[in-house]
Amino acid sequence: MRVFPRPLAAALAGTIGLLAVGCEEGDPASVRLNVVFPSTALAIASEEVRFIVYDDPEPGACQRIYLKRITNQTNLPPVVLESRLVPMCDLALGRGSPLELPLGKYSILAVALRGKEDLLVGCSDVALSSEGGDVFVNLALPGATPVPPLSNCLSLTEACTNPDACR
């Protein structure tokens, strides 16, 4: 796990394996997803993360996809890949493998869940070359989402390795 220091922000770098829903042929790019949370407390409050890769190369695609997601609209662009639900502790402890995507332009939506509800949502437009690399997705509270009760843990690693101490 890599932690990126930022005021009022906790960043979580994790690798995830995604399940193909329907990919194009061609040489894939290996991508490492870095999820940036607005705070350590909200990272701890998140239980699972899902990543959805959309085929929408138009400028501003992520903003449209984000707004459609938080307003429960269904007319989203075609899905290229969709992940299984990835437990937060798997991300925190660096479990998984890099994402493999065909070369091209995509919008990667990350949704942090608490229970079955969206807690945090973020999106990143990316243009993948054969070098692959790191992709950062900044998460935010969508609208008037109520903030869950805060944990006593000071770090996500502590919450994952000693959850009883966090209560």
KAMO-V227932 format. One record per pair of residues at least 12 apart in sequence whose C-alpha atoms are under 7 Angstrom apart, sorted by sequence separation. I is the first residue (numbers start at 0). J is the second residue. If there is no record, write none. Layout:
i:I j:J
i:I j:J
This chain:
i:0 j:12
i:109 j:121
i:123 j:135
i:0 j:13
i:108 j:121
i:109 j:122
i:123 j:136
i:152 j:165
i:108 j:122
i:122 j:136
i:151 j:165
i:107 j:122
i:108 j:123
i:121 j:136
i:122 j:137
i:150 j:165
i:151 j:166
i:106 j:122
i:107 j:123
i:121 j:137
i:150 j:166
i:14 j:31
i:106 j:123
i:107 j:124
i:121 j:138
i:14 j:32
i:106 j:124
i:120 j:138
i:121 j:139
i:13 j:32
i:105 j:124
i:106 j:125
i:119 j:138
i:120 j:139
i:12 j:32
i:13 j:33
i:105 j:125
i:119 j:139
i:120 j:140
i:12 j:33
i:55 j:76
i:104 j:125
i:105 j:126
i:119 j:140
i:120 j:141
i:11 j:33
i:12 j:34
i:54 j:76
i:104 j:126
i:118 j:140
i:119 j:141
i:11 j:34
i:53 j:76
i:54 j:77
i:103 j:126
i:104 j:127
i:10 j:34
i:11 j:35
i:53 j:77
i:54 j:78
i:103 j:127
i:10 j:35
i:53 j:78
i:54 j:79
i:102 j:127
i:9 j:35
i:10 j:36
i:52 j:78
i:53 j:79
i:102 j:128
i:118 j:144
i:9 j:36
i:51 j:78
i:52 j:79
i:102 j:129
i:109 j:136
i:8 j:36
i:9 j:37
i:52 j:80
i:8 j:37
i:9 j:38
i:51 j:80
i:52 j:81
i:7 j:37
i:8 j:38
i:9 j:39
i:51 j:81
i:7 j:38
i:8 j:39
i:50 j:81
i:51 j:82
i:50 j:82
i:49 j:82
i:49 j:83
i:49 j:84
i:48 j:84
i:49 j:85
i:47 j:84
i:48 j:85
i:47 j:85
i:48 j:86
i:47 j:86
i:48 j:87
i:46 j:86
i:47 j:87
i:46 j:87
i:45 j:87
i:61 j:106
i:60 j:106
i:56 j:104
i:56 j:105
i:55 j:105
i:54 j:105
i:55 j:106
i:53 j:105
i:54 j:106
i:52 j:105
i:53 j:106
i:52 j:106
i:53 j:107
i:52 j:107
i:51 j:107
i:52 j:108
i:65 j:121
i:22 j:79
i:50 j:107
i:51 j:108
i:65 j:122
i:21 j:79
i:50 j:108
i:51 j:109
i:20 j:79
i:21 j:80
i:50 j:109
i:20 j:80
i:49 j:109
i:50 j:110
i:19 j:80
i:20 j:81
i:48 j:109
i:49 j:110
i:61 j:122
i:18 j:80
i:19 j:81
i:48 j:110
i:49 j:111
i:61 j:123
i:17 j:80
i:18 j:81
i:48 j:111
i:61 j:124
i:17 j:81
i:18 j:82
i:47 j:111
i:48 j:112
i:91 j:155
i:17 j:82
i:18 j:83
i:47 j:112
i:91 j:156
i:16 j:82
i:17 j:83
i:31 j:97
i:45 j:111
i:46 j:112
i:47 j:113
i:30 j:97
i:31 j:98
i:45 j:112
i:46 j:113
i:29 j:97
i:30 j:98
i:45 j:113
i:29 j:98
i:30 j:99
i:44 j:113
i:29 j:99
i:28 j:99
i:29 j:100
i:88 j:159
i:27 j:99
i:28 j:100
i:69 j:141
i:27 j:100
i:28 j:101
i:45 j:118
i:27 j:101
i:28 j:102
i:26 j:101
i:27 j:102
i:14 j:90
i:25 j:101
i:26 j:102
i:13 j:90
i:24 j:101
i:12 j:90
i:13 j:91
i:23 j:101
i:14 j:93
i:16 j:95
i:11 j:91
i:13 j:93
i:14 j:94
i:15 j:95
i:16 j:96
i:14 j:95
i:15 j:96
i:16 j:97
i:17 j:98
i:14 j:96
i:15 j:97
i:16 j:98
i:14 j:97
i:15 j:98
i:0 j:91
i:0 j:92
i:0 j:93
i:28 j:127
i:28 j:128
i:33 j:133
i:35 j:135
i:28 j:129
i:30 j:131
i:31 j:132
i:32 j:133
i:33 j:134
i:34 j:135
i:35 j:136
i:36 j:137
i:37 j:138
i:27 j:129
i:28 j:130
i:29 j:131
i:30 j:132
i:31 j:133
i:32 j:134
i:33 j:135
i:34 j:136
i:35 j:137
i:36 j:138
i:37 j:139
i:28 j:131
i:29 j:132
i:30 j:133
i:31 j:134
i:32 j:135
i:33 j:136
i:34 j:137
i:35 j:138
i:44 j:147
i:30 j:134
i:40 j:149
i:40 j:150
i:43 j:155
i:42 j:155
i:39 j:154
i:43 j:158
i:39 j:155
